[in-house]
Amino acid sequence: MEYQYIGAYNEQNERHGHGQATFPNGDVYEGKYKNGRRHGLGVYKFAKGASYDGEWKEGKKHGRGVFHYPDSSVYDGQWVDDMRQGVGKYTYANGDTYEGEWCHHLRHGQGTYIYKQAGLMYVGGWVKGRRDGTGKIVKIGGEPIEPPPQDPPVQPPPPPPYQPPPPPPVDTKKEQIQRAKSHCCTIL
């Protein structure tokens, strides 16, 4: 398969306006272009089963959009420079969901994670994809779990291996004689 584009062009012969592009790997994009780049609303369908339907800016996912992953996971939310960033909801293939703030593709800020199979929900802060700060894990429709389960703490580095003290310096023969004389008793 070879590259094919059907749509509008600008004076510089760049894709501009509405168009549809089919790529050699089987991916297809249909939507708006500006100066040769995806820009505005558009749908990108990946040959391997994923798709993105949403806003684009200068060729990157940017603004609001919905991404369907091949494993049936779905992210519906904000994007910045091709990354999940801002507020969004991610539904995982196992049925778990996270709804809240994102930064650089990671759960970061305030959010709610529902552990569907366990019937639990965490509401609270996140830092770089991990639970952080004051948050609560509750049974869905129930009371807080005391104490709430924690992410494993970050372990400090192990102490350095034991190092024995250096051996005392070896005395010279003259120093040994002087030390012996200072410890001897004098007989009168």
Accessible surface in RSA format (square Angstrom, percent):
REM  Atomic radii and reference values for relative SASA: ProtOr
REM  Chains: A
REM  Algorithm: Lee & Richards
REM  Probe-radius: 1.40
REM  Slices: 20
REM RES _ NUM      All-atoms   Total-Side   Main-Chain    Non-polar    All polar
REM                ABS   REL    ABS   REL    ABS   REL    ABS   REL    ABS   REL
RES MET A   1   159.91  82.8  84.04  55.6  75.87 180.6 100.31  85.3  59.60  79.0
RES GLU A   2   142.89  82.0 134.87 102.0   8.02  19.1  51.10  98.8  91.79  74.9
RES TYR A   3    93.82  43.8  76.62  43.6  17.20  44.8  74.67  56.1  19.15  23.6
RES GLN A   4    98.24  54.9  93.45  68.3   4.79  11.4  28.68  61.0  69.56  52.8
RES TYR A   5    27.18  12.7   4.18   2.4  23.00  59.9   4.18   3.1  23.00  28.4
RES ILE A   6   114.60  65.2 108.65  80.9   5.94  14.3 111.88  80.6   2.72   7.4
RES GLY A   7    34.98  43.1   0.00   N/A  34.98  43.1  16.83  46.2  18.15  40.6
RES ALA A   8    46.69  42.9  36.25  55.9  10.44  23.7  45.05  63.4   1.63   4.3
RES TYR A   9   112.89  52.7  82.75  47.1  30.14  78.4  58.64  44.1  54.25  66.9
RES ASN A  10    21.40  14.8   7.30   7.1  14.10  33.9  12.58  30.3   8.82   8.5
RES GLU A  11   164.98  94.7 125.12  94.7  39.86  94.9  68.53 132.5  96.46  78.8
RES GLN A  12   124.09  69.4  98.11  71.7  25.97  61.8  52.76 112.3  71.32  54.1
RES ASN A  13   116.21  80.1  99.77  96.4  16.44  39.6  27.93  67.2  88.28  85.3
RES GLU A  14    63.23  36.3  58.44  44.2   4.80  11.4  21.29  41.2  41.94  34.2
RES ARG A  15    59.51  25.0  57.92  29.5   1.58   3.8   8.92  12.2  50.59  30.7
RES HIS A  16    65.19  35.6  63.19  43.9   2.00   5.1  32.94  34.0  32.25  37.5
RES GLY A  17    23.46  28.9   0.00   N/A  23.46  28.9  23.29  63.9   0.17   0.4
RES HIS A  18    95.42  52.2  86.91  60.4   8.51  21.8  72.30  74.5  23.12  26.9
RES GLY A  19     1.56   1.9   0.00   N/A   1.56   1.9   1.56   4.3   0.00   0.0
RES GLN A  20    67.77  37.9  65.83  48.1   1.93   4.6   7.89  16.8  59.88  45.4
RES ALA A  21     0.00   0.0   0.00   0.0   0.00   0.0   0.00   0.0   0.00   0.0
RES THR A  22    26.33  18.7  26.28  26.6   0.05   0.1  15.11  20.3  11.22  17.0
RES PHE A  23    38.47  19.2  38.47  23.8   0.00   0.0  38.47  23.3   0.00   0.0
RES PRO A  24    82.19  59.9  66.51  60.6  15.68  57.0  66.81  55.2  15.37  95.5
RES ASN A  25   101.33  69.9  73.08  70.6  28.25  68.0  47.46 114.2  53.87  52.1
RES GLY A  26    24.41  30.1   0.00   N/A  24.41  30.1  11.81  32.4  12.61  28.2
RES ASP A  27    10.96   7.7  10.96  10.9   0.00   0.0   0.00   0.0  10.96  10.9
RES VAL A  28    41.94  27.6  41.54  37.6   0.40   1.0  41.54  36.1   0.40   1.1
RES TYR A  29     0.00   0.0   0.00   0.0   0.00   0.0   0.00   0.0   0.00   0.0
RES GLU A  30    80.59  46.3  77.19  58.4   3.40   8.1  15.79  30.5  64.79  52.9
RES GLY A  31     4.42   5.4   0.00   N/A   4.42   5.4   4.42  12.1   0.00   0.0
RES LYS A  32    97.62  47.6  97.62  59.9   0.00   0.0  54.95  49.5  42.67  45.4
RES TYR A  33     7.48   3.5   0.72   0.4   6.76  17.6   0.72   0.5   6.76   8.3
RES LYS A  34   101.19  49.4  97.62  59.9   3.57   8.5  48.33  43.5  52.86  56.3
RES ASN A  35    77.63  53.5  67.83  65.5   9.81  23.6  19.22  46.3  58.41  56.5
RES GLY A  36    14.24  17.6   0.00   N/A  14.24  17.6   9.42  25.8   4.82  10.8
RES ARG A  37   133.44  56.0 130.23  66.4   3.21   7.7  32.52  44.4 100.92  61.2
RES ARG A  38    53.82  22.6  52.27  26.6   1.56   3.7   0.87   1.2  52.95  32.1
RES HIS A  39    49.02  26.8  45.08  31.3   3.93  10.1  22.42  23.1  26.60  30.9
RES GLY A  40    27.66  34.1   0.00   N/A  27.66  34.1  27.53  75.5   0.13   0.3
RES LEU A  41   122.21  68.1 117.73  84.2   4.48  11.3 117.91  82.8   4.30  11.6
RES GLY A  42     5.90   7.3   0.00   N/A   5.90   7.3   4.60  12.6   1.31   2.9
RES VAL A  43    46.91  30.9  45.48  41.2   1.43   3.5  45.48  39.5   1.43   3.9
RES TYR A  44    23.55  11.0  23.55  13.4   0.00   0.0   5.88   4.4  17.67  21.8
RES LYS A  45   123.20  60.1 122.17  75.0   1.03   2.4  65.05  58.6  58.15  61.9
RES PHE A  46    68.75  34.4  60.23  37.3   8.52  22.2  60.41  36.6   8.35  23.9
RES ALA A  47    61.82  56.8  22.41  34.6  39.41  89.7  31.70  44.6  30.12  79.8
RES LYS A  48   185.21  90.4 162.41  99.7  22.80  54.3 115.27 103.7  69.94  74.5
RES GLY A  49    54.96  67.8   0.00   N/A  54.96  67.8  32.66  89.6  22.29  49.9
RES ALA A  50    10.44   9.6   8.62  13.3   1.83   4.2   8.62  12.1   1.83   4.8
RES SER A  51    25.29  21.4  25.29  33.7   0.00   0.0  11.01  23.4  14.28  20.0
RES TYR A  52     0.43   0.2   0.42   0.2   0.00   0.0   0.43   0.3   0.00   0.0
RES ASP A  53    79.83  55.9  75.38  75.0   4.45  10.5  15.68  36.9  64.15  64.0
RES GLY A  54     6.48   8.0   0.00   N/A   6.48   8.0   6.48  17.8   0.00   0.0
RES GLU A  55    67.76  38.9  67.76  51.3   0.00   0.0  11.63  22.5  56.13  45.8
RES TRP A  56    14.98   6.0   8.47   4.1   6.51  15.3   8.47   4.5   6.51  10.6
RES LYS A  57    97.63  47.6  94.35  57.9   3.28   7.8  45.37  40.8  52.26  55.7
RES GLU A  58    98.09  56.3  93.04  70.4   5.05  12.0  19.38  37.5  78.71  64.3
RES GLY A  59    19.30  23.8   0.00   N/A  19.30  23.8  10.27  28.2   9.03  20.2
RES LYS A  60    93.48  45.6  93.48  57.4   0.00   0.0  46.36  41.7  47.13  50.2
RES LYS A  61    28.49  13.9  28.49  17.5   0.00   0.0   3.88   3.5  24.61  26.2
RES HIS A  62    47.99  26.2  44.27  30.8   3.71   9.5  24.10  24.8  23.89  27.8
RES GLY A  63    24.23  29.9   0.00   N/A  24.23  29.9  24.11  66.2   0.11   0.2
RES ARG A  64   133.40  56.0 129.27  65.9   4.12   9.8  54.51  74.5  78.89  47.8
RES GLY A  65     1.80   2.2   0.00   N/A   1.80   2.2   1.80   4.9   0.00   0.0
RES VAL A  66    33.37  22.0  33.37  30.2   0.00   0.0  33.37  29.0   0.00   0.0
RES PHE A  67    19.48   9.7  19.48  12.1   0.00   0.0  19.48  11.8   0.00   0.0
RES HIS A  68    83.51  45.6  83.51  58.0   0.00   0.0  53.34  55.0  30.17  35.1
RES TYR A  69    49.33  23.0  43.74  24.9   5.59  14.5  40.55  30.5   8.78  10.8
RES PRO A  70    91.64  66.8  57.30  52.2  34.35 124.9  61.66  50.9  29.98 186.3
RES ASP A  71    86.85  60.8  66.53  66.2  20.32  48.0  48.04 113.1  38.80  38.7
RES SER A  72    80.33  67.9  57.65  76.9  22.68  52.2  53.46 113.8  26.87  37.6
RES SER A  73     2.76   2.3   2.75   3.7   0.01   0.0   0.13   0.3   2.63   3.7
RES VAL A  74    38.50  25.3  38.01  34.4   0.49   1.2  38.01  33.0   0.49   1.3
RES TYR A  75     0.00   0.0   0.00   0.0   0.00   0.0   0.00   0.0   0.00   0.0
RES ASP A  76    50.61  35.5  45.36  45.2   5.25  12.4  12.04  28.3  38.57  38.5
RES GLY A  77     4.82   5.9   0.00   N/A   4.82   5.9   4.82  13.2   0.00   0.0
RES GLN A  78    82.10  45.9  82.10  60.0   0.00   0.0  16.92  36.0  65.19  49.4
RES TRP A  79     4.88   2.0   2.91   1.4   1.97   4.6   2.91   1.6   1.97   3.2
RES VAL A  80    52.00  34.2  52.00  47.1   0.00   0.0  52.00  45.2   0.00   0.0
RES ASP A  81    73.42  51.4  66.78  66.5   6.64  15.7   8.28  19.5  65.14  65.0
RES ASP A  82    52.25  36.6  46.71  46.5   5.54  13.1  15.94  37.5  36.31  36.2
RES MET A  83    53.60  27.8  53.60  35.5   0.00   0.0  36.80  31.3  16.80  22.3
RES ARG A  84    35.15  14.8  35.15  17.9   0.00   0.0   0.00   0.0  35.15  21.3
RES GLN A  85    45.52  25.5  45.03  32.9   0.49   1.2   8.60  18.3  36.92  28.0
RES GLY A  86    26.09  32.2   0.00   N/A  26.09  32.2  25.85  70.9   0.25   0.6
RES VAL A  87    86.86  57.2  83.50  75.6   3.37   8.1  83.50  72.5   3.37   9.1
RES GLY A  88     4.94   6.1   0.00   N/A   4.94   6.1   4.94  13.5   0.00   0.0
RES LYS A  89    85.32  41.6  83.55  51.3   1.77   4.2  30.64  27.6  54.68  58.2
RES TYR A  90    23.40  10.9  23.40  13.3   0.00   0.0   3.43   2.6  19.97  24.6
RES THR A  91    48.37  34.4  48.37  49.0   0.00   0.0  36.01  48.4  12.36  18.7
RES TYR A  92    52.27  24.4  48.47  27.6   3.79   9.9  45.29  34.0   6.97   8.6
RES ALA A  93    58.87  54.1  27.90  43.1  30.97  70.5  29.60  41.7  29.27  77.5
RES ASN A  94    83.83  57.8  62.48  60.4  21.35  51.4  36.83  88.6  47.00  45.4
RES GLY A  95    22.47  27.7   0.00   N/A  22.47  27.7  15.11  41.5   7.36  16.5
RES ASP A  96    13.20   9.2  13.20  13.1   0.00   0.0   0.00   0.0  13.20  13.2
RES THR A  97    22.88  16.3  22.88  23.2   0.00   0.0  16.53  22.2   6.35   9.6
RES TYR A  98     0.00   0.0   0.00   0.0   0.00   0.0   0.00   0.0   0.00   0.0
RES GLU A  99    96.00  55.1  91.30  69.1   4.71  11.2  23.86  46.1  72.15  58.9
RES GLY A 100    10.55  13.0   0.00   N/A  10.55  13.0  10.55  29.0   0.00   0.0
RES GLU A 101    71.22  40.9  71.22  53.9   0.00   0.0  17.82  34.5  53.40  43.6
RES TRP A 102    11.10   4.5   4.45   2.2   6.65  15.6   4.45   2.4   6.65  10.8
RES CYS A 103    39.42  29.8  37.26  41.6   2.17   5.1   6.87  17.4  32.55  35.1
RES HIS A 104   105.61  57.7  97.35  67.7   8.26  21.1  62.42  64.3  43.19  50.3
RES HIS A 105    66.23  36.2  62.73  43.6   3.50   9.0  47.23  48.7  19.00  22.1
RES LEU A 106    79.89  44.5  78.85  56.4   1.05   2.6  79.89  56.1   0.00   0.0
RES ARG A 107    53.38  22.4  52.33  26.7   1.04   2.5   1.04   1.4  52.33  31.7
RES HIS A 108    64.13  35.1  60.28  41.9   3.85   9.8  28.64  29.5  35.49  41.3
RES GLY A 109    23.26  28.7   0.00   N/A  23.26  28.7  23.11  63.4   0.16   0.3
RES GLN A 110   115.17  64.4 112.37  82.1   2.80   6.7  57.60 122.6  57.57  43.7
RES GLY A 111     8.97  11.1   0.00   N/A   8.97  11.1   6.68  18.3   2.29   5.1
RES THR A 112    38.25  27.2  37.02  37.5   1.23   2.9  17.46  23.5  20.79  31.4
RES TYR A 113    23.82  11.1  23.82  13.6   0.00   0.0   5.68   4.3  18.14  22.4
RES ILE A 114    56.86  32.4  56.86  42.4   0.00   0.0  56.86  40.9   0.00   0.0
RES TYR A 115    61.43  28.7  61.32  34.9   0.11   0.3  50.93  38.3  10.49  12.9
RES LYS A 116   131.21  64.0 117.52  72.1  13.69  32.6  65.57  59.0  65.63  69.9
RES GLN A 117   161.85  90.5 122.77  89.7  39.08  93.0  48.46 103.2 113.38  86.0
RES ALA A 118    67.29  61.9  32.93  50.8  34.36  78.2  44.62  62.8  22.67  60.1
RES GLY A 119    27.91  34.4   0.00   N/A  27.91  34.4  23.69  65.0   4.22   9.4
RES LEU A 120    37.93  21.1  37.93  27.1   0.00   0.0  37.93  26.6   0.00   0.0
RES MET A 121    46.94  24.3  46.94  31.1   0.00   0.0  34.06  29.0  12.88  17.1
RES TYR A 122    10.66   5.0  10.66   6.1   0.00   0.0   9.12   6.9   1.54   1.9
RES VAL A 123    72.18  47.5  68.35  61.9   3.83   9.2  68.35  59.4   3.83  10.4
RES GLY A 124     5.46   6.7   0.00   N/A   5.46   6.7   4.92  13.5   0.54   1.2
RES GLY A 125     8.26  10.2   0.00   N/A   8.26  10.2   8.02  22.0   0.24   0.5
RES TRP A 126     9.93   4.0   6.20   3.0   3.73   8.7   6.20   3.3   3.73   6.0
RES VAL A 127    64.89  42.7  61.44  55.6   3.45   8.3  61.44  53.4   3.45   9.4
RES LYS A 128   151.88  74.1 139.46  85.6  12.42  29.6  82.99  74.7  68.89  73.4
RES GLY A 129    12.96  16.0   0.00   N/A  12.96  16.0   6.73  18.5   6.23  14.0
RES ARG A 130   108.42  45.5 106.42  54.2   2.00   4.8  59.38  81.2  49.04  29.7
RES ARG A 131    41.20  17.3  27.21  13.9  13.99  33.3   8.06  11.0  33.15  20.1
RES ASP A 132    73.17  51.3  64.64  64.3   8.53  20.2   8.94  21.0  64.23  64.1
RES GLY A 133    66.80  82.4   0.00   N/A  66.80  82.4  36.22  99.4  30.58  68.5
RES THR A 134   136.49  97.1 116.02 117.6  20.47  48.8  91.14 122.4  45.35  68.6
RES GLY A 135    22.25  27.4   0.00   N/A  22.25  27.4   4.46  12.2  17.78  39.8
RES LYS A 136   124.43  60.7 123.93  76.0   0.50   1.2  73.23  65.9  51.21  54.5
RES ILE A 137     3.95   2.2   3.66   2.7   0.29   0.7   3.66   2.6   0.29   0.8
RES VAL A 138    23.06  15.2  23.06  20.9   0.00   0.0  23.06  20.0   0.00   0.0
RES LYS A 139   123.20  60.1 123.04  75.5   0.15   0.4  66.05  59.5  57.14  60.9
RES ILE A 140    89.66  51.0  66.37  49.4  23.29  56.1  66.37  47.8  23.29  63.2
RES GLY A 141    88.40 109.0   0.00   N/A  88.40 109.0  44.95 123.4  43.45  97.3
RES GLY A 142    41.52  51.2   0.00   N/A  41.52  51.2  21.00  57.6  20.52  46.0
RES GLU A 143   136.38  78.3 131.62  99.6   4.76  11.3  59.73 115.5  76.64  62.6
RES PRO A 144    51.15  37.3  37.83  34.5  13.32  48.4  37.83  31.2  13.32  82.8
RES ILE A 145    45.65  26.0  40.41  30.1   5.24  12.6  44.55  32.1   1.10   3.0
RES GLU A 146   136.08  78.1 106.35  80.5  29.73  70.8  57.90 112.0  78.18  63.8
RES PRO A 147   115.62  84.3 107.06  97.6   8.56  31.1 108.03  89.2   7.59  47.2
RES PRO A 148    36.99  27.0  32.73  29.8   4.26  15.5  32.73  27.0   4.26  26.5
RES PRO A 149    66.39  48.4  51.12  46.6  15.27  55.5  63.09  52.1   3.30  20.5
RES GLN A 150   139.97  78.3 113.90  83.2  26.08  62.1  45.90  97.7  94.07  71.3
RES ASP A 151    42.13  29.5  32.73  32.6   9.41  22.2  10.25  24.1  31.88  31.8
RES PRO A 152    96.56  70.4  86.96  79.3   9.60  34.9  92.98  76.8   3.59  22.3
RES PRO A 153    99.03  72.2  82.67  75.4  16.36  59.5  92.81  76.6   6.21  38.6
RES VAL A 154   132.17  87.0 106.43  96.4  25.73  62.0 111.61  97.0  20.55  55.7
RES GLN A 155   131.52  73.5 111.76  81.7  19.76  47.1  54.75 116.5  76.77  58.2
RES PRO A 156   102.60  74.8  85.36  77.8  17.24  62.7  92.67  76.5   9.93  61.7
RES PRO A 157   117.05  85.3  98.17  89.5  18.88  68.6 105.33  87.0  11.72  72.9
RES PRO A 158   115.38  84.1  96.04  87.5  19.34  70.3 101.95  84.2  13.43  83.4
RES PRO A 159   113.70  82.9  96.16  87.7  17.54  63.8 102.69  84.8  11.01  68.4
RES PRO A 160   113.07  82.4  94.92  86.5  18.15  66.0 101.01  83.4  12.07  75.0
RES PRO A 161   105.60  77.0  89.96  82.0  15.64  56.9 101.90  84.1   3.71  23.0
RES TYR A 162   176.67  82.5 146.50  83.4  30.17  78.5 128.49  96.6  48.18  59.4
RES GLN A 163   135.65  75.9 117.61  86.0  18.04  43.0  50.96 108.5  84.69  64.2
RES PRO A 164    91.97  67.0  78.40  71.5  13.57  49.3  78.40  64.7  13.57  84.4
RES PRO A 165   102.77  74.9  85.24  77.7  17.53  63.7  91.67  75.7  11.10  69.0
RES PRO A 166   117.35  85.5  98.14  89.5  19.21  69.8 104.49  86.3  12.86  79.9
RES PRO A 167   114.66  83.6  96.19  87.7  18.47  67.1 102.30  84.5  12.36  76.8
RES PRO A 168   110.75  80.7  97.36  88.8  13.38  48.7 103.76  85.7   6.99  43.4
RES PRO A 169   119.28  86.9  99.43  90.6  19.84  72.1 109.82  90.7   9.45  58.8
RES VAL A 170   139.94  92.1 112.73 102.1  27.21  65.6 117.59 102.2  22.35  60.6
RES ASP A 171    39.25  27.5  28.99  28.9  10.26  24.3   1.96   4.6  37.29  37.2
RES THR A 172    81.25  57.8  73.77  74.8   7.48  17.8  77.16 103.6   4.08   6.2
RES LYS A 173   151.96  74.1 143.24  87.9   8.73  20.8  90.85  81.8  61.11  65.1
RES LYS A 174   148.45  72.4 142.80  87.6   5.64  13.4  89.44  80.5  59.01  62.9
RES GLU A 175    85.30  49.0  82.36  62.3   2.94   7.0  29.54  57.1  55.76  45.5
RES GLN A 176    79.25  44.3  74.32  54.3   4.93  11.7  20.08  42.7  59.17  44.9
RES ILE A 177    87.05  49.5  84.61  63.0   2.44   5.9  86.96  62.6   0.08   0.2
RES GLN A 178   106.37  59.5  99.75  72.9   6.61  15.7  36.52  77.7  69.85  53.0
RES ARG A 179   116.20  48.8 110.71  56.4   5.49  13.1  50.40  68.9  65.80  39.9
RES ALA A 180    55.58  51.1  46.28  71.4   9.30  21.2  54.48  76.7   1.10   2.9
RES LYS A 181   150.55  73.4 133.89  82.2  16.66  39.7  81.75  73.6  68.79  73.3
RES SER A 182    87.71  74.1  48.08  64.2  39.62  91.3  52.59 112.0  35.12  49.2
RES HIS A 183   139.76  76.4 110.42  76.8  29.34  75.0  81.85  84.4  57.91  67.4
RES CYS A 184    86.19  65.2  62.14  69.3  24.05  56.5  26.87  68.1  59.32  64.0
RES CYS A 185   118.33  89.5  90.78 101.2  27.55  64.8  33.95  86.0  84.38  91.0
RES THR A 186   120.09  85.4  90.72  92.0  29.37  70.0  62.47  83.9  57.62  87.1
RES ILE A 187   162.52  92.5 133.67  99.6  28.85  69.5 137.11  98.7  25.41  69.0
RES LEU A 188   206.65 115.1 140.40 100.4  66.26 166.6 166.89 117.2  39.76 107.0
END  Absolute sums over single chains surface
CHAIN  1 A    13223.2      10953.8       2269.4       7879.7       5343.5
END  Absolute sums over all chains
TOTAL         13223.2      10953.8       2269.4       7879.7       5343.5
